[in-house]
């Protein structure tokens, strides 16, 4: 998690409302920053672009929800994905396995 208060605020808001698909520009305006400054700050604090960092945050939220037993369909909807396949694709690209397989392997290990 970032140390900068502005970026931490964004992280807290994303975690509170993960379905909010606001763009970098919108997040910058919400925090009183320019888009460029927010992009630079995100890279400096996290080592990732804003989009990659937000996606990692979404994956963390998804794994937590799936571990609680929430259905994949519900997790996808809660995170703002329009379809389960798009959520599964993102999850697989990020963690190397579909949500069901990933969670099964995690529980077995």
PLY file of the C-alpha trace (Angstrom):
ply
format ascii 1.0
element vertex 109
property float x
property float y
property float z
element edge 108
property int vertex1
property int vertex2
end_header
0.00 0.00 0.00
1.21 3.50 -0.78
2.50 5.84 1.93
1.38 9.08 0.29
-1.86 10.27 1.91
-3.50 11.15 -1.41
-2.78 7.78 -2.95
-3.75 6.01 0.26
-7.09 7.86 0.13
-7.63 6.61 -3.41
-6.79 3.06 -2.30
-9.26 3.31 0.58
-11.98 4.61 -1.75
-11.32 1.88 -4.31
-11.54 -0.76 -1.59
-14.77 0.76 -0.29
-16.36 0.99 -3.74
-14.47 -1.44 -6.00
-17.09 -1.19 -8.73
-16.19 2.47 -9.31
-14.33 2.37 -12.64
-13.22 6.00 -12.57
-10.35 6.88 -14.88
-6.97 8.25 -13.86
-8.21 11.71 -14.82
-11.26 11.43 -12.58
-9.21 10.15 -9.63
-6.76 13.01 -10.15
-9.59 15.56 -10.04
-11.06 13.92 -6.92
-7.75 14.34 -5.13
-6.92 17.81 -6.46
-4.00 16.62 -8.55
-3.18 16.73 -12.22
-3.43 13.48 -14.13
0.30 13.58 -14.81
1.20 14.12 -11.14
-1.04 11.26 -10.05
0.51 8.98 -12.67
4.02 9.88 -11.51
3.12 9.55 -7.85
1.63 6.11 -8.43
4.78 4.88 -10.17
6.99 6.37 -7.45
4.94 4.86 -4.61
4.08 1.48 -6.11
6.46 0.85 -8.99
3.45 0.35 -11.27
1.25 2.41 -13.54
-2.05 3.57 -12.05
-3.98 0.98 -14.08
-1.70 -1.88 -13.05
-1.78 -0.81 -9.42
-5.59 -0.60 -9.43
-5.78 -4.03 -11.07
-3.50 -5.50 -8.38
-5.74 -3.96 -5.74
-8.78 -5.50 -7.44
-7.12 -8.91 -7.46
-6.37 -8.61 -3.74
-10.00 -7.74 -3.08
-11.18 -10.60 -5.30
-9.00 -13.19 -3.55
-10.25 -12.00 -0.18
-13.88 -12.20 -1.25
-13.41 -15.61 -2.88
-11.70 -16.88 0.30
-14.81 -15.81 2.21
-16.87 -18.07 -0.07
-18.44 -15.37 -2.22
-19.42 -16.71 -5.67
-17.27 -15.74 -8.65
-20.29 -14.13 -10.32
-20.88 -11.91 -7.31
-17.22 -10.95 -6.98
-17.08 -10.03 -10.67
-20.20 -7.88 -10.33
-18.98 -6.23 -7.12
-15.71 -5.31 -8.79
-17.54 -3.66 -11.67
-16.94 -6.25 -14.37
-19.67 -6.44 -16.97
-19.19 -10.17 -17.41
-17.75 -13.10 -15.51
-15.50 -14.10 -18.45
-13.82 -10.68 -18.47
-13.19 -10.98 -14.73
-11.83 -14.52 -15.11
-9.53 -13.38 -17.94
-8.11 -10.55 -15.81
-7.70 -12.89 -12.84
-5.96 -15.55 -14.94
-3.61 -13.03 -16.56
-2.67 -11.63 -13.17
-2.35 -14.80 -11.08
-1.81 -17.47 -13.72
-4.95 -19.48 -13.00
-8.71 -19.08 -13.14
-10.32 -18.10 -9.82
-11.67 -21.57 -9.03
-8.34 -23.27 -9.70
-6.37 -20.60 -7.89
-8.53 -20.86 -4.78
-8.47 -24.69 -4.85
-4.67 -24.69 -5.07
-4.45 -22.11 -2.32
-6.64 -24.19 -0.01
-4.71 -27.38 -0.81
-1.35 -25.69 -0.12
0 1
1 2
2 3
3 4
4 5
5 6
6 7
7 8
8 9
9 10
10 11
11 12
12 13
13 14
14 15
15 16
16 17
17 18
18 19
19 20
20 21
21 22
22 23
23 24
24 25
25 26
26 27
27 28
28 29
29 30
30 31
31 32
32 33
33 34
34 35
35 36
36 37
37 38
38 39
39 40
40 41
41 42
42 43
43 44
44 45
45 46
46 47
47 48
48 49
49 50
50 51
51 52
52 53
53 54
54 55
55 56
56 57
57 58
58 59
59 60
60 61
61 62
62 63
63 64
64 65
65 66
66 67
67 68
68 69
69 70
70 71
71 72
72 73
73 74
74 75
75 76
76 77
77 78
78 79
79 80
80 81
81 82
82 83
83 84
84 85
85 86
86 87
87 88
88 89
89 90
90 91
91 92
92 93
93 94
94 95
95 96
96 97
97 98
98 99
99 100
100 101
101 102
102 103
103 104
104 105
105 106
106 107
107 108
